[in-house]
Amino acid sequence: MAASDSPSQSPTQSPLALPLFRALWIATIVSNVGTWMHDAGAGWLMTSLSDAPIMVALVQAATTLPMFLFALPGGALADIVDRRRLLILAQAWALICAGLLAVATFQGLTGPYLLLGLTFALSTGAALSAPAFQAIVPELVPKASLPAAISLNSLGINISRAIGPALGGFIIAAAGPAAVFALNALSVLGVWLVLFAWKREARQATLPAEHFTGALRAGARYVRHSPALRTVLVRSVGFFLFASALWAFVPIIARRELGLGAAEYGALLGSMGAGAIAGAILLPHARKLLSANGLTMAATLLFAGVSAALAFAHNFVQAASCMALAGMAWITMLSGFNVAAQMAAPSWVKARALAINLLVFQGSMAAGSAGWGWAAGHLGIPDTLLIAASCMVLALGLAWHWPIKGDMAGNIAPSSHWPSPIVAVDSPIDRGPVMITVEYQIDPARKADFTRAMRTLRRIRHRDGAISWALYEDAAEPGRMVESFVLESWLEHLRQHERVTHADREDQEVVRGFHIGDDPPLVRHLIAP
């Protein structure tokens, strides 16, 4: 039984009190430490294999590019296949790639292109599994514990980020890069064992699984027509596009502006990780005092303030203090956006929605870093940081039009309230296109109000599979309104039946309130011959 369905769990129970979540959380931290160690080892090894700066830069490209290429396909896979099996296969892939790199390096066989190829392969496995890892969180904890669980996962990332590079540097100095690659391979085993022992409840599917390309289209369509998810994406761009300036300039500020050495630079980054840990500890208390939107606004102001202050830091203590506060704001924003995205996406499309959220985050950071880097070349780092901080504050205006709420999408559990359609034709499941018409009889004086209410149903129809939608009025009978929408096939309409939620039912009842006929609105299902 999924953790979220277990009647023995208290809704206020800490996620770490749940054995499965606790084991996977610890194992994931260990695995992420191994990943950060690998990044340090790969970069260091490439400096020994090639003198060309482009080859060293390609190590970072091989690490980040797969996330852009494969996160969304990974989300589609996680929604149409068993997520546990997908994660087990991804961990096995990581074990094989890391093991091969370790053996090749121990034998002295690793060249620049083999290093890049296996690093790319490792990151591909991580990109394909990242949406699935996020999507299984609601299965591991009760709904009331979801914000705390997401905060803990963000905390785990910051813990591994603080430990991994430093530990990797120590092991490289003591035993060489091959030892780092071997330990990275071993670090995967913990996650693999936890996933293997997890007895995930199989989903009882009544319809055939979506095809891969269709699943990709359905995921993009859902996000496009989901106001709650669009809100998360707009707010993410409005923060991360400007917050990327601080991340881009920390190495230059540390080395050129402050004259810090490698050890002090590591400590500077560690202070941000420490701030993130403190922020994760304080978040549950902050949620009792502020709304979800208020938290994101406060964290944005804090991050903007420390970004501006960092421009005037003159020593390590001042810079480390700024980084610690930035870490607190950073984890608050990550947690707030991730919780909102989780709560806005139903299970059938959750991994795809989270993958698109991840792409927007990565894209905003990449585009922002490049843009602020160009600006710093013309204006200097202090002025550029001040401009980025000012833009971040101005972008808070988005919070008024697109507020982040704890449960923006309402109850997105399946309602199954649509009656099964009557079918008198043979084998309609693969036939299409299909047109659905719904006839309403309304008071002609309320036509404008009815039309406005139908806009919500139009969005819901498109979101769940309709490729077109229209509303007509009978020219011979004022007040007789006909809604029509078209789907690609009968199978897509059956999936539409499964996807309708309790929140949709409430919107549908608002529309039904305009109907004045003695009988319910007349629904017809028309299939192309």
Secondary structure, 3 states (H helix, E strand, C coil): CCHHHCCCCCCCCCHHHCHHHHHHHHHHHHHHHHHHHHHHHHHHHHHHHCCCHHHHHHHHHHHHHHHHHHHHHHHHHHHHCCHHHHHHHHHHHHHHHHHHHHHHHHCCCCCHHHHHHHHHHHHHHHHHHHHHHHHCHHHHCCHHHHHHHHHHHHHHHHHHHHHHHHHHHHHHHHHCHHHHHHHHHHHHHHHHHHHHHCCCCCCCCCCCCCCHHHHHHHHHHHHHCCHHHHHHHHHHHHHHHHHHHHHHHHHHHHHHHCCCCHHHHHHHHHHHHHHHHHHHHHHHHHHHHCCHHHHHHHHHHHHHHHHHHHCCCCCHHHHHHHHHHHHHHHHHHHHHHHHHHHHHCCHHHHHHHHHHHHHHHHHHHHHHHHHHHHHHHHHCHHHHHHHHHHHHHHHHHHHHHCCCCCCCCCCCCECCCCCCCCCCCCCCCCCCCEEEEEEEECCHHHHHHHHHHHHHHHHHHHHCCCCEEEEEECCCCCCEEEEEEEECCHHHHHHHHHHCEHHHHHHHHHHHCCCCCCCCCEEEEEECC
